[in-house]
Amino acid sequence: MQLVEVTDPKRAKEFVKFPVELYKNEESWIRPLDKDIEGVFHSKTNKTLRHGECIRWILKDESGKTIGRVAAFINKKTVNKNNDQPTGGMGFFDCIDDQKAAFMLFNACKSWLTERGMEAMDGPVNFGDRDKWWGLLVDGYDKEPNYTCNYNFPYYQKFFEDYGFKLYFKQLTYARITRDPLSPKLKEKADKVAADPRYSFRHMKLKELDKYTEYFREAYNLAWGGHKGVAQLSSLQAKAIMKQLKPLIDEKIMWFGFYDEKPIAIFIMLPEVNQIFKYVNGKMDLIGKLKFMYHKWSKSCNKMIGLVFGVVPAHQGKGVDGAIIEAARVMVQDDYHRYKYLEMNWIGDFNPKMINVVEQVGGYVSKVHHTYRLLFDPTKEFHRHPILR
């Protein structure tokens, strides 16, 4: 077997195309957009490269056939943030069912990271934010992956664990039927908040996108930016996110909470566009765009994906979570019957407060991913992700 670094367009194309052959008989797999994968590795589309570096490889067998791929990366902003040791990452791992091949790919990542002073690596993770390409699927193989979420074969779990990776945290994807009833506790919370006129809740207005982008940035940074492994969003990053999301946005399912007109809560949902992208076969060329527009127009997508939910610390425990959910409920259950299903972007098992909220919403676990961590010195004590309090 030969490990080949991706250094030119031909190998980059092989890196993107390899899973197409690997998963061709998997009914649940949806081919990611080529541009979404390739964009991770270019500074124009991935700003993480401004403060990090990455490398990727493909693995070939004796006949020259590609049998695996992987990437390794260092994000200098998160290497030491809340970690016991300098920690890099690996991801975009795919491999035939061959342990020797898999370990060769893992070894390449470990060696590259060690040379750069890392003492551990997380995987499989993204070179960028946690909301994309994060974690190894370990339960839910019969369900289609959501947009920019990992799907993989069951045998990958054994590869990771036999190599020495240990569970750092579980990622739980919750689902529910949109019009099923919610817990009465949420309505009680909403009624409590409604008694204070300084609170208000409203959905996004696309014609005021810049204003709502800044609301999103402010609330996100206060609610999430201080958590372990989560970086603060700059104005430029927030604008880039909203620019990318703009073609997908349904303003009626993106909700914001305010206190004296200052943003204090967000409940960001989008149409689950993998239900549309599965028809374009990874390509957003002219034909792919036409297919996308047709299926968007014909409302092929009947599922929402909850991307981000958060309440700033100063307003937690006051019922704001229930109030913003109730505002969204009135819209999607009473006024706007576009979506039949809802899945929430994954929630770490280190976040019991958020899990409690989703379970009150009536969610059930539909998929489980694992984020693993490998300590390069096995004699060091391993710690799981700390519980958020």
Secondary structure, DSSP 8 states (H G I E B T S, - for coil): -EEEE--SHHHHHHHHHHHHHHTTT-SS-----HHHHHHTT-TTT-GGGGGEEEEEEEEE-TTS-EEEEEEEEEETTTSSTT-SS-EEEEEEEEE-S-HHHHHHHHHHHHHHHHHTT-SEEEES--SS-TTSS-SEEEE-TTS---TT-----THHHHHHHHHT-EEEEEEEEEEEETTS---HHHHHHHHHHHT-TTEEEEE--GGGHHHHHHHHHHHHHHHTTTSTT-----HHHHHHHHHHHGGG--GGGEEEEEETTEEEEEEEEEE-THHHHTTTTT--SHHHHHHHHHHHHTT---EEEEEEEEE-GGGTTTTHHHHHHHHHHIIIIII----SEEEE--EETT-HHHHHHHHHTT-EEEEEEEEEEEESSTTS---------
